Amino acid sequence: MATVILLFAFIRIWGGLTVTVGSSLKLPAMICCLPFFFVGKAKGDDNMGYIDDNLMKGEQVIYRTKLHWAVFLGPTILGILLLIPAIILTGPYFVRSFQFLFHAYLFNTIRFFFKLILTFCFFEVIPIIWAIFAYISLKTSEFGVTNKRVLVKVGFIQRISLETLLAKIESIQVGQGILGRMLNYGTIIIKGTGGTNNPFHKIAYPFDFRRKVQEQIDSLQKS
């Protein structure tokens, strides 16, 4: 996510320079921003539409959770690591661009700015694409516990859904590493009758999710 923020900050700075250099540089900046607008509209504002649309008669949602923001750790770390060689290689272009801008060499200024952007994007394109897919996964994944079932939906292009009756659940395992315990996320493995195992990774507040399932199973057995 830090890589995305740095890219937006750079585009903002670059957009401010277009007042001096010329309006022709605004088009590439707009193109760079377009994927983020489309990603923001991929699911809309309601992140729990699947669960609400698949409730049975008399079924009520007891608890909801989602993927943890840790899904952005991978692209962020990679983006920071690739940022070092990107700064080293784009440094001379940045200096030369301001030198040409100071001397009012418009064509050379535009040429070096484009080299600067292309070199920077060459190194950061993989982390940015990774971050976009992580954001889509975050916005399109749903985890819910009702008074009758456990409902899970992950994925956007390749969707995986799980709807298990509470009576069919044998156990729910939670796995956490050191970082998961610090940031409160983990892997949930739902074991149903018949030996089916369904793992879901990087779930926010996994122990709360398991506790709510166990509470509803206990209430179902007592009723």
ZADO-1210 file (C-alpha; in nm, 4 decimals, padded with zeros to 6 digits):
<atoms>
<atom x="00.0000" y="00.0000" z="00.0000" code="MET" pos="1"/>
<atom x="00.2942" y="00.2301" z="00.0663" code="ALA" pos="2"/>
<atom x="00.3996" y="00.1826" z="-00.2957" code="THR" pos="3"/>
<atom x="00.0559" y="00.2931" z="-00.4168" code="VAL" pos="4"/>
<atom x="00.0663" y="00.5994" z="-00.1917" code="ILE" pos="5"/>
<atom x="00.4129" y="00.6919" z="-00.3186" code="LEU" pos="6"/>
<atom x="00.2957" y="00.6536" z="-00.6770" code="LEU" pos="7"/>
<atom x="-00.0059" y="00.8789" z="-00.6179" code="PHE" pos="8"/>
<atom x="00.2155" y="01.1362" z="-00.4465" code="ALA" pos="9"/>
<atom x="00.4540" y="01.1298" z="-00.7391" code="PHE" pos="10"/>
<atom x="00.1690" y="01.1698" z="-00.9877" code="ILE" pos="11"/>
<atom x="00.0356" y="01.4653" z="-00.7851" code="ARG" pos="12"/>
<atom x="00.3759" y="01.6327" z="-00.7953" code="ILE" pos="13"/>
<atom x="00.4094" y="01.5569" z="-01.1639" code="TRP" pos="14"/>
<atom x="00.0575" y="01.6906" z="-01.2251" code="GLY" pos="15"/>
<atom x="00.1564" y="02.0187" z="-01.0576" code="GLY" pos="16"/>
<atom x="00.4542" y="02.0514" z="-01.2890" code="LEU" pos="17"/>
<atom x="00.2293" y="02.0268" z="-01.5940" code="THR" pos="18"/>
<atom x="00.1223" y="02.3854" z="-01.5312" code="VAL" pos="19"/>
<atom x="00.4725" y="02.4909" z="-01.6306" code="THR" pos="20"/>
<atom x="00.5651" y="02.2160" z="-01.8727" code="VAL" pos="21"/>
<atom x="00.2377" y="02.1823" z="-02.0618" code="GLY" pos="22"/>
<atom x="-00.0982" y="02.0095" z="-02.0474" code="SER" pos="23"/>
<atom x="00.0182" y="01.7156" z="-02.2628" code="SER" pos="24"/>
<atom x="00.1624" y="01.5381" z="-01.9592" code="LEU" pos="25"/>
<atom x="-00.1736" y="01.5169" z="-01.7824" code="LYS" pos="26"/>
<atom x="-00.2985" y="01.2311" z="-02.0021" code="LEU" pos="27"/>
<atom x="-00.0414" y="00.9712" z="-01.8830" code="PRO" pos="28"/>
<atom x="-00.1111" y="01.0679" z="-01.5205" code="ALA" pos="29"/>
<atom x="-00.4843" y="01.0125" z="-01.5751" code="MET" pos="30"/>
<atom x="-00.4154" y="00.6755" z="-01.7396" code="ILE" pos="31"/>
<atom x="-00.2074" y="00.5669" z="-01.4391" code="CYS" pos="32"/>
<atom x="-00.4972" y="00.6480" z="-01.2054" code="CYS" pos="33"/>
<atom x="-00.7731" y="00.4760" z="-01.4052" code="LEU" pos="34"/>
<atom x="-00.7189" y="00.1201" z="-01.2693" code="PRO" pos="35"/>
<atom x="-00.7740" y="00.2415" z="-00.9126" code="PHE" pos="36"/>
<atom x="-01.1094" y="00.3977" z="-01.0020" code="PHE" pos="37"/>
<atom x="-01.2237" y="00.0748" z="-01.1675" code="PHE" pos="38"/>
<atom x="-01.1058" y="-00.1335" z="-00.8726" code="VAL" pos="39"/>
<atom x="-01.3002" y="00.0886" z="-00.6353" code="GLY" pos="40"/>
<atom x="-01.6175" y="00.0129" z="-00.8297" code="LYS" pos="41"/>
<atom x="-01.5536" y="-00.3618" z="-00.8603" code="ALA" pos="42"/>
<atom x="-01.7871" y="-00.4470" z="-00.5742" code="LYS" pos="43"/>
<atom x="-01.9436" y="-00.1238" z="-00.4632" code="GLY" pos="44"/>
<atom x="-01.9892" y="00.0032" z="-00.1134" code="ASP" pos="45"/>
<atom x="-02.1641" y="-00.3052" z="00.0223" code="ASP" pos="46"/>
<atom x="-01.9012" y="-00.5687" z="00.0968" code="ASN" pos="47"/>
<atom x="-02.1508" y="-00.8165" z="00.2432" code="MET" pos="48"/>
<atom x="-02.3929" y="-00.8515" z="-00.0488" code="GLY" pos="49"/>
<atom x="-02.3383" y="-01.2259" z="-00.0993" code="TYR" pos="50"/>
<atom x="-02.4259" y="-01.3200" z="00.2574" code="ILE" pos="51"/>
<atom x="-02.7329" y="-01.0970" z="00.2708" code="ASP" pos="52"/>
<atom x="-02.8565" y="-01.2239" z="-00.0672" code="ASP" pos="53"/>
<atom x="-02.8309" y="-01.5909" z="00.0359" code="ASN" pos="54"/>
<atom x="-03.0035" y="-01.5893" z="00.3733" code="LEU" pos="55"/>
<atom x="-03.2743" y="-01.8471" z="00.4275" code="MET" pos="56"/>
<atom x="-03.6130" y="-01.7749" z="00.5793" code="LYS" pos="57"/>
<atom x="-03.5744" y="-01.6927" z="00.9472" code="GLY" pos="58"/>
<atom x="-03.1935" y="-01.6791" z="00.9202" code="GLU" pos="59"/>
<atom x="-03.0124" y="-01.3919" z="01.0899" code="GLN" pos="60"/>
<atom x="-02.6502" y="-01.2818" z="01.0618" code="VAL" pos="61"/>
<atom x="-02.4779" y="-01.3061" z="01.4000" code="ILE" pos="62"/>
<atom x="-02.1204" y="-01.2152" z="01.3101" code="TYR" pos="63"/>
<atom x="-01.9252" y="-01.0871" z="01.0101" code="ARG" pos="64"/>
<atom x="-01.5561" y="-01.0557" z="00.9413" code="THR" pos="65"/>
<atom x="-01.3334" y="-01.0021" z="00.6403" code="LYS" pos="66"/>
<atom x="-00.9823" y="-01.0432" z="00.5120" code="LEU" pos="67"/>
<atom x="-00.7151" y="-00.8643" z="00.7109" code="HIS" pos="68"/>
<atom x="-00.5230" y="-00.5687" z="00.5670" code="TRP" pos="69"/>
<atom x="-00.2161" y="-00.7962" z="00.5906" code="ALA" pos="70"/>
<atom x="-00.2973" y="-00.8985" z="00.2324" code="VAL" pos="71"/>
<atom x="-00.1093" y="-00.5788" z="00.1378" code="PHE" pos="72"/>
<atom x="00.2114" y="-00.6727" z="00.3209" code="LEU" pos="73"/>
<atom x="00.3519" y="-00.8712" z="00.0279" code="GLY" pos="74"/>
<atom x="00.3135" y="-00.6036" z="-00.2412" code="PRO" pos="75"/>
<atom x="00.4229" y="-00.3321" z="00.0027" code="THR" pos="76"/>
<atom x="00.7472" y="-00.5081" z="00.0964" code="ILE" pos="77"/>
<atom x="00.8209" y="-00.5897" z="-00.2667" code="LEU" pos="78"/>
<atom x="00.7447" y="-00.2317" z="-00.3702" code="GLY" pos="79"/>
<atom x="00.9826" y="-00.0913" z="-00.1085" code="ILE" pos="80"/>
<atom x="01.2594" y="-00.3293" z="-00.2122" code="LEU" pos="81"/>
<atom x="01.2160" y="-00.2387" z="-00.5798" code="LEU" pos="82"/>
<atom x="01.1937" y="00.1299" z="-00.4926" code="LEU" pos="83"/>
<atom x="01.5670" y="00.1426" z="-00.4123" code="ILE" pos="84"/>
<atom x="01.6928" y="00.0532" z="-00.7636" code="PRO" pos="85"/>
<atom x="01.4096" y="00.2599" z="-00.9139" code="ALA" pos="86"/>
<atom x="01.5278" y="00.5724" z="-00.7275" code="ILE" pos="87"/>
<atom x="01.8892" y="00.5030" z="-00.8232" code="ILE" pos="88"/>
<atom x="01.8057" y="00.4729" z="-01.1920" code="LEU" pos="89"/>
<atom x="01.5502" y="00.7539" z="-01.2072" code="THR" pos="90"/>
<atom x="01.7617" y="00.9994" z="-01.0086" code="GLY" pos="91"/>
<atom x="01.9643" y="01.1252" z="-01.3081" code="PRO" pos="92"/>
<atom x="01.6454" y="01.1680" z="-01.5163" code="TYR" pos="93"/>
<atom x="01.4850" y="01.3676" z="-01.2360" code="PHE" pos="94"/>
<atom x="01.7858" y="01.5994" z="-01.2062" code="VAL" pos="95"/>
<atom x="01.8183" y="01.6472" z="-01.5806" code="ARG" pos="96"/>
<atom x="01.4457" y="01.7185" z="-01.6131" code="SER" pos="97"/>
<atom x="01.4686" y="02.0061" z="-01.3670" code="PHE" pos="98"/>
<atom x="01.7823" y="02.1320" z="-01.5379" code="GLN" pos="99"/>
<atom x="01.6035" y="02.1455" z="-01.8726" code="PHE" pos="100"/>
<atom x="01.2949" y="02.2931" z="-01.7064" code="LEU" pos="101"/>
<atom x="01.5058" y="02.5663" z="-01.5489" code="PHE" pos="102"/>
<atom x="01.6501" y="02.6531" z="-01.8902" code="HIS" pos="103"/>
<atom x="01.3043" y="02.6357" z="-02.0543" code="ALA" pos="104"/>
<atom x="01.3918" y="02.3422" z="-02.2849" code="TYR" pos="105"/>
<atom x="01.0365" y="02.2137" z="-02.3152" code="LEU" pos="106"/>
<atom x="01.0979" y="01.9171" z="-02.5478" code="PHE" pos="107"/>
<atom x="01.3901" y="01.7799" z="-02.3487" code="ASN" pos="108"/>
<atom x="01.2004" y="01.8290" z="-02.0238" code="THR" pos="109"/>
<atom x="00.9054" y="01.6230" z="-02.1535" code="ILE" pos="110"/>
<atom x="01.1388" y="01.3547" z="-02.2903" code="ARG" pos="111"/>
<atom x="01.3225" y="01.3108" z="-01.9611" code="PHE" pos="112"/>
<atom x="01.0002" y="01.3136" z="-01.7629" code="PHE" pos="113"/>
<atom x="00.8676" y="01.0273" z="-01.9739" code="PHE" pos="114"/>
<atom x="01.1906" y="00.8341" z="-01.9208" code="LYS" pos="115"/>
<atom x="01.1547" y="00.8980" z="-01.5499" code="LEU" pos="116"/>
<atom x="00.7991" y="00.7658" z="-01.5393" code="ILE" pos="117"/>
<atom x="00.8685" y="00.4623" z="-01.7591" code="LEU" pos="118"/>
<atom x="01.1706" y="00.3602" z="-01.5549" code="THR" pos="119"/>
<atom x="00.9809" y="00.4003" z="-01.2289" code="PHE" pos="120"/>
<atom x="00.6782" y="00.2042" z="-01.3565" code="CYS" pos="121"/>
<atom x="00.9048" y="-00.0720" z="-01.4906" code="PHE" pos="122"/>
<atom x="01.0176" y="-00.1515" z="-01.1376" code="PHE" pos="123"/>
<atom x="00.6877" y="-00.0896" z="-00.9587" code="GLU" pos="124"/>
<atom x="00.4387" y="-00.2452" z="-01.2019" code="VAL" pos="125"/>
<atom x="00.4445" y="-00.5889" z="-01.0335" code="ILE" pos="126"/>
<atom x="00.3836" y="-00.4589" z="-00.6771" code="PRO" pos="127"/>
<atom x="00.1099" y="-00.2266" z="-00.8039" code="ILE" pos="128"/>
<atom x="-00.0712" y="-00.5055" z="-00.9902" code="ILE" pos="129"/>
<atom x="-00.0300" y="-00.7316" z="-00.6873" code="TRP" pos="130"/>
<atom x="-00.1758" y="-00.4601" z="-00.4629" code="ALA" pos="131"/>
<atom x="-00.4726" y="-00.4160" z="-00.6992" code="ILE" pos="132"/>
<atom x="-00.5544" y="-00.7880" z="-00.6863" code="PHE" pos="133"/>
<atom x="-00.5126" y="-00.7848" z="-00.3079" code="ALA" pos="134"/>
<atom x="-00.7561" y="-00.4943" z="-00.2860" code="TYR" pos="135"/>
<atom x="-01.0091" y="-00.6762" z="-00.5036" code="ILE" pos="136"/>
<atom x="-00.9787" y="-00.9851" z="-00.2809" code="SER" pos="137"/>
<atom x="-01.0262" y="-00.7701" z="00.0281" code="LEU" pos="138"/>
<atom x="-01.3394" y="-00.6024" z="-00.1082" code="LYS" pos="139"/>
<atom x="-01.5003" y="-00.9172" z="-00.2515" code="THR" pos="140"/>
<atom x="-01.4408" y="-01.1651" z="00.0328" code="SER" pos="141"/>
<atom x="-01.7117" y="-01.2247" z="00.2937" code="GLU" pos="142"/>
<atom x="-01.7197" y="-01.4367" z="00.6081" code="PHE" pos="143"/>
<atom x="-02.0357" y="-01.4644" z="00.8115" code="GLY" pos="144"/>
<atom x="-02.1931" y="-01.6668" z="01.0917" code="VAL" pos="145"/>
<atom x="-02.5704" y="-01.6939" z="01.1123" code="THR" pos="146"/>
<atom x="-02.8020" y="-01.8750" z="01.3514" code="ASN" pos="147"/>
<atom x="-02.8140" y="-02.1642" z="01.1025" code="LYS" pos="148"/>
<atom x="-02.5025" y="-02.1673" z="00.8833" code="ARG" pos="149"/>
<atom x="-02.1496" y="-02.0508" z="00.8165" code="VAL" pos="150"/>
<atom x="-02.1262" y="-01.8613" z="00.4883" code="LEU" pos="151"/>
<atom x="-01.7999" y="-01.7779" z="00.3130" code="VAL" pos="152"/>
<atom x="-01.7298" y="-01.6260" z="-00.0253" code="LYS" pos="153"/>
<atom x="-01.3824" y="-01.5428" z="-00.1552" code="VAL" pos="154"/>
<atom x="-01.2550" y="-01.4366" z="-00.4955" code="GLY" pos="155"/>
<atom x="-01.3857" y="-01.2199" z="-00.7761" code="PHE" pos="156"/>
<atom x="-01.2818" y="-01.3794" z="-01.1055" code="ILE" pos="157"/>
<atom x="-01.2555" y="-01.7303" z="-00.9598" code="GLN" pos="158"/>
<atom x="-01.5169" y="-01.7439" z="-00.6854" code="ARG" pos="159"/>
<atom x="-01.5098" y="-01.9968" z="-00.4029" code="ILE" pos="160"/>
<atom x="-01.8156" y="-02.0151" z="-00.1802" code="SER" pos="161"/>
<atom x="-01.8942" y="-02.2233" z="00.1258" code="LEU" pos="162"/>
<atom x="-02.2319" y="-02.2635" z="00.2921" code="GLU" pos="163"/>
<atom x="-02.2202" y="-02.5140" z="00.5771" code="THR" pos="164"/>
<atom x="-02.4963" y="-02.5898" z="00.8235" code="LEU" pos="165"/>
<atom x="-02.3887" y="-02.5511" z="01.1852" code="LEU" pos="166"/>
<atom x="-02.4987" y="-02.9084" z="01.2520" code="ALA" pos="167"/>
<atom x="-02.2535" y="-03.0327" z="00.9882" code="LYS" pos="168"/>
<atom x="-01.9480" y="-02.8585" z="01.1347" code="ILE" pos="169"/>
<atom x="-01.7209" y="-03.0858" z="01.3368" code="GLU" pos="170"/>
<atom x="-01.4506" y="-02.8335" z="01.4292" code="SER" pos="171"/>
<atom x="-01.2886" y="-02.5040" z="01.3359" code="ILE" pos="172"/>
<atom x="-00.9120" y="-02.4768" z="01.3598" code="GLN" pos="173"/>
<atom x="-00.7231" y="-02.1490" z="01.3769" code="VAL" pos="174"/>
<atom x="-00.3612" y="-02.1183" z="01.2666" code="GLY" pos="175"/>
<atom x="-00.1485" y="-01.8129" z="01.3428" code="GLN" pos="176"/>
<atom x="00.2159" y="-01.7273" z="01.2943" code="GLY" pos="177"/>
<atom x="00.4111" y="-01.4714" z="01.4931" code="ILE" pos="178"/>
<atom x="00.3007" y="-01.1855" z="01.2696" code="LEU" pos="179"/>
<atom x="-00.0553" y="-01.3149" z="01.2729" code="GLY" pos="180"/>
<atom x="-00.0662" y="-01.3071" z="01.6530" code="ARG" pos="181"/>
<atom x="00.0728" y="-00.9527" z="01.6549" code="MET" pos="182"/>
<atom x="-00.1714" y="-00.8195" z="01.3958" code="LEU" pos="183"/>
<atom x="-00.4644" y="-01.0470" z="01.4868" code="ASN" pos="184"/>
<atom x="-00.5164" y="-01.2451" z="01.1677" code="TYR" pos="185"/>
<atom x="-00.4829" y="-01.6110" z="01.0798" code="GLY" pos="186"/>
<atom x="-00.5984" y="-01.9129" z="00.8852" code="THR" pos="187"/>
<atom x="-00.9343" y="-02.0738" z="00.9550" code="ILE" pos="188"/>
<atom x="-00.9900" y="-02.4388" z="00.8664" code="ILE" pos="189"/>
<atom x="-01.3534" y="-02.5464" z="00.8728" code="ILE" pos="190"/>
<atom x="-01.3917" y="-02.9221" z="00.9103" code="LYS" pos="191"/>
<atom x="-01.7272" y="-03.0630" z="00.8155" code="GLY" pos="192"/>
<atom x="-01.8797" y="-03.4098" z="00.8245" code="THR" pos="193"/>
<atom x="-01.7264" y="-03.6414" z="00.5685" code="GLY" pos="194"/>
<atom x="-01.3718" y="-03.5204" z="00.6290" code="GLY" pos="195"/>
<atom x="-01.3958" y="-03.2002" z="00.4244" code="THR" pos="196"/>
<atom x="-01.1390" y="-02.9332" z="00.5106" code="ASN" pos="197"/>
<atom x="-01.1787" y="-02.5764" z="00.3917" code="ASN" pos="198"/>
<atom x="-00.8850" y="-02.3423" z="00.4760" code="PRO" pos="199"/>
<atom x="-00.9197" y="-01.9662" z="00.4442" code="PHE" pos="200"/>
<atom x="-00.6121" y="-01.7511" z="00.4924" code="HIS" pos="201"/>
<atom x="-00.5469" y="-01.4050" z="00.6391" code="LYS" pos="202"/>
<atom x="-00.8839" y="-01.3764" z="00.8126" code="ILE" pos="203"/>
<atom x="-00.9240" y="-01.0832" z="01.0505" code="ALA" pos="204"/>
<atom x="-01.0059" y="-01.1765" z="01.4130" code="TYR" pos="205"/>
<atom x="-01.0100" y="-01.5531" z="01.3531" code="PRO" pos="206"/>
<atom x="-01.0653" y="-01.6474" z="01.7195" code="PHE" pos="207"/>
<atom x="-01.3726" y="-01.4243" z="01.7362" code="ASP" pos="208"/>
<atom x="-01.5060" y="-01.5992" z="01.4277" code="PHE" pos="209"/>
<atom x="-01.4483" y="-01.9424" z="01.5808" code="ARG" pos="210"/>
<atom x="-01.6034" y="-01.8398" z="01.9127" code="ARG" pos="211"/>
<atom x="-01.9184" y="-01.7146" z="01.7401" code="LYS" pos="212"/>
<atom x="-01.9518" y="-02.0414" z="01.5478" code="VAL" pos="213"/>
<atom x="-01.9090" y="-02.2434" z="01.8658" code="GLN" pos="214"/>
<atom x="-02.1654" y="-02.0295" z="02.0469" code="GLU" pos="215"/>
<atom x="-02.4211" y="-02.0826" z="01.7716" code="GLN" pos="216"/>
<atom x="-02.3537" y="-02.4573" z="01.7619" code="ILE" pos="217"/>
<atom x="-02.4018" y="-02.4719" z="02.1389" code="ASP" pos="218"/>
<atom x="-02.7278" y="-02.2768" z="02.1145" code="SER" pos="219"/>
<atom x="-02.8477" y="-02.5085" z="01.8363" code="LEU" pos="220"/>
<atom x="-02.7767" y="-02.8201" z="02.0419" code="GLN" pos="221"/>
<atom x="-02.9592" y="-02.6813" z="02.3446" code="LYS" pos="222"/>
<atom x="-03.2691" y="-02.5844" z="02.1499" code="SER" pos="223"/>
</atoms>
